[in-house]
Amino acid sequence: MPSDPRANPSQPSGVPAAGTVVTGEFDATKARKQSTLVLRRFFRHRLAVASLAVFTLIVLFGLLGPLFWTIPVDDTTSRGYLPPSPAHPLGTNQTGKDMLAQLIVGTRLSVQIALVVALGSTIVGVALGALAGYLRGFVDSAISRFTDLMLIIPQIAVAAILVRAFDGSWYTVAFILAAFAWMQTARITRGETLSLAQREFIEAARAAGARTRWIIFRHLVPNMVGTITVNTTLAVATAVLSEAALSFIGLGVQPPDTSLGLIINENYSQITSRPWLFWGPFVVIVLLSLAVNFIGDGLRDAFDPRQTKVRA
């Protein structure tokens, strides 16, 4: 039989020749993406995964609840202060409104406020912090002093005054809270930027003539995604508590809108005689805050390449 002219007698047995496409078992050694490694580390953090499930259930409760519980939130045809029953699982309030319908709407609006605050404060904080850390000089001094000034302002008091001056709708409360929630993110981002700005890939981008905007948003910010994600997550928990505090003292969300804090404000006097009116929204606030904090804890461990501990 004639030999294969492409055969190389000097090629060792079992070793592929140069230019040969390796298939089969060698395909299993693909390089892992960073996102894949982060997800694997996160899903090994059992408490964070359980908290993510709780947070998802709360969000679905607020979003999909009206599809299953059809009593209107403003319906007052029932008698006031009815105890829990199959018709009203959480009873009714003083005006006869169904408390389960109130809780569904309040949960949805509280989550909406928290997400808007977290997103808005993150965008502002990252932009200002990155500019300050990269440009330095006068820009850094101006942004840093403005950040320090905002930090010493009594935020809840000023936010309460501003909400009172406007209409008290949920989106007004969200934007006002976001205006006082970006400073911590800006400081953390500035510190990260000061460190990254000295790295070789930034120097190479400068030497290549890249513009400041391109360097900040295409090189610096993507390399801070772990820190930014964790801070955004924690900002959600802070926003939930801030909105609840404002609404509890009657200076947050105003009727006809409602929120978890406003429901507690309207029913806290019934904590001993009709505790179900108080404990429903209170438990949702606690679960939201704890779940988001544990999710942030899991994300911090997942983004840390030195983290090898598996949480129980």
Summary of the structure (lengths in Angstrom):
residues: 312
radius of gyration: 27.0
end to end distance: 64.4
largest distance: 99.2
contacts: 961
relative contact order: 0.14
helix: 68%
strand: 1%
